[in-house]
Amino acid sequence: MSRANGMLEVSNLTVSFERPEQPDAGAFRVVEDLSFGVAAGEFVSILGPSGCGKTTLLRVIVRLAPAEHGTIKIDDSEKYAPGRDVCLVFQSYGLFPWRTVRENVEFGLKMQGVAARERRATGQEFIDLVGLSGFEQHYPHQISGGMQQRVGLARALACRPKLLLMDEPFAAVDAQTRERLQTELLRIVAQTASTVVFVTHSIQEAVYLGTRVLVMGARPGRIAADLPVPLGSERWRRDVRLERRFEDHVLEARQALRAVSP
């Protein structure tokens, strides 16, 4: 098992799905006997071939999909609450088009029963944190894709989850916006002391963001490599992507990914 520790512990996880189009073929296994741990304050990136179960893993952690076998613990407990203890930020933004930026950010708090005054103050705090001050009354169609992703991040952070899961959140934006959002995410994570598990197909993104990079093998997914990325806790203050050691870590991750790709 990869460094089991206090914040998130995934142990011997197995996930299978039925095939409705082939009812006689039986279930196919997406993830098998997968184990890893994430310490409080870590930013762990996950890489792997398409179809290896990366998104499924996040969906099981946030309880949007069931596990066939294994355990998931947050702070040593299997009794954790999605939306409060763990939040998932999707690639597709997941915003309500009929709600303003403010209303979208406050939505999770409203669902938790937080009083209106506290909801407004907390929502504004995170709107400011992600750099959207002045856009509170805009609707999603009135702002850019990068800004919409900031709204989704603010909505998740406003609930102050113990664990933040992110499923390729920057895949739909252009390259320049993506690099800017990566740096902004590191700044925000540093300010909020968040624990993050981040799924991506980009090797460079995984290395730039992660204090560790986990590489999953082809389906059924397992952890094939656990790579530390010691580029410093404040890498967002400088462009480490220009440093030789960054390229060394990218090469290491690329080789590990190539070794498990079909």
N, C-alpha and C positions, 0 to 999 in steps of 0.2 A: 504494500500500500504506500502511496506517495505521501509522506509527511503528514500523517493524521495529527490534527491539533484542534484547538478549542472552538473556533468560529464555525466553520462548515466542515462536516465530515460525511463523505459519501463512501459507503462500505458495501462492496460486493453487489453493486447495482446491476440488475438485469431487467431489460424492457423488451417486450414483444408486442407486435400488432397483428390483428387479424387481417386477412385479405378478402374483403367483401366481393371482389370480382372473381376470386378463386376460392370459394368456400371449402373445397375439398383439399386444398393445398396446405392447410394448416397455417399457423401464425409464423411470421418471419421475425427473427430476432434482430433488434436494432442495436442494443447495448448489452454486453455480457460481462458479468463479474468485474465491473468498473469500480475502482476505488481511488480516492484522492482526498486531500485535506487542504483547507485554506485557513491561514491564521488571520486574526483580527488585524485590519489595516493593510493586508496584502492586496495587490492588484494582479490577478492571475488571468493570463490570456490563454485561450484554447484554440488550437489549430487542428486541422484534420481534413482528410479527403471528403468530397461531397458524399453525403449519404452515410457518414460514419456515426451519426447520432448526436452531433453537437447541440443542435436546437432541441432535440428530444430531451437531452440531459437537462437543459435549462427548464423546459416545460414540466419535467417531473419534479425538479427541485421546488418550483413555484406551485406545484400541484394542479397544473392544467392537464396533466396526463398521469396515468397510474403506473406504478412500478410492479413488475412481476415478482421480483425478489430483491432483497437488500434493504439497507437502512440509510436515511438521510437525517442528520442532526445539525441543528443550529444552536450554538452554545450548550452542547451536550444534551439537547432535548429533541425528541422527534415531534413534540407538540409545539410547533411554531405556526405563526399566522401569516399567510400570503397577504400582501398589501400593507402589513404592519412590520413584520420581521424581515420579509424578503419581497422585493419588487423587481419586475422584469420590464426593461425598456426594449421595444421591438424595433426592427428595421423600418417598418411601415408607419412609424410615428404613433399610430393608434389614437389620434386626437378626435374629439367630437367636433365635426365641422360647424355645428350650430351653436357651439359655445365659444366664448372669447378666450384669449390667452389666459386671463385671470381665472375664468371659470374652469378651464381645463386643468390649470395648475392646482386649483383648490378641490378638484373633484374627489381625489382619494381621501382627503381630509373630511369632506362632506359625508362620504360613505362611512367613515369611522365615527360620525356623530360629533365632530369637533364644532364648538360653538362658532357662530358667524364672525365675531370680532377676532377670535384667535385664528380662525381660518384665514381671514383677510391679512392679518399681520404675518403669519407664516408664509402664505402664498407670496406676498410682496417680497419677503426676505429672499426667497429662492428665485423669483423673477429677477430681482436685482443681481443675485449671484451669477446667473447665467447670461447676464448682459441684455435683458429684454425690457429694461425700464423704458417707459414711453409707449410700449406696444400692448399694454394691458387690455385695451378695449378692441384690439384687432382680432379678426377671425382667422382661422388657419389658411384660408385661401388668399388672404391679404399679406401673408408673409412668406419668405423663402423656405425651401426645404431645410436648409441648415438651421433656420430659426425655429421651424416646427420641431426639429429634433431637440433643440434646447428646451422647448416647452415640455416635451415628453420627459426629458431628464429632470427638469424642475419639478414636475408633477410627482415623479418617483422619489426624489430627494426630500420633498416637502413632508412626506410621511415618515422621514427619518428612519429608514429601514436599517436593520443590522447588516443586511447583505443586499447589494445591488447587482442584478444580473442584466447583461446587455447582449443582445443578439444581433450582431452586425449592424449597429445603429447608424454607421456612417456610409454604408454601402451605396446608398441612393444619391449621394451628393457628389459634386465635382471634386477633382483631386485637390485643388487649392483650398476649398472649403473644408474638405476632409482633414487636411493637415492642421488647419486652424482649430477645428473642433477637437482634434486629438489633444492639442496643447491645452485648450480650454478645459477639457475633461480632466487632465492631470492636475491643473490648478484647482479646480473645484473639489476633486477627490482629496487633495492635500488640505484644503480649507475645512472640509467636512469630516476628515479622518474616516472616510468610507472604506468598506471592504467590497471589492468588485471581482466578479467573474465575467470575462468579456470574450465572446465568441467572434471570430473573424476568419476570413479566407486570406487576408493579407499578412504575409510573413513580416514585412516591415512594420505594419501597424501593431502586430502582436508583440514584437520586440520593443518598439518605442514605448508602448503603454505598460507592458507587464513587468512586474518584479520577478515573475516566473512565467514560463511558457510551457503549457502542457500540450503534448502532441498525441492525438488519438489515432489509432490504427483504423483500417478499413472495416466496414461492417462485418460482424458485430463489433461496435466500438469498445476499445479498452484504452487505458493510458499506456502509450508506448514509450514516451520519453517525458522527463520532468527537468526542464532546463532553467537554471537560475539566470537572471539578467541583472547583474550588479552595476547598473548605470547611475545609481544615486537616487535618493528620494526626491530631489528637486530638479530632475532632468528637464522639467517644463520651463525652467528659468533660462535654459540655454538650448541650442539646437544640437542635441547629441547625435542627430542623424548625419551630421558632418564629421563625426569622429570615427576613427579607424576601429575602435572597439565595438561600436555599434554594428559596423559591417561584419565584424567577426561573429557577433551573436546572430545576425541575420543568416550568415552562412551555416552556422551550427544548426539553426532551426530548419533551414532549407534541406540540409542533409538528413535530418531526422524525419522530416515530412516525406522526403523522397523514398526513404527506406520503408515506409509503411503504405505508400500509395500503390494502388493496383496497376 
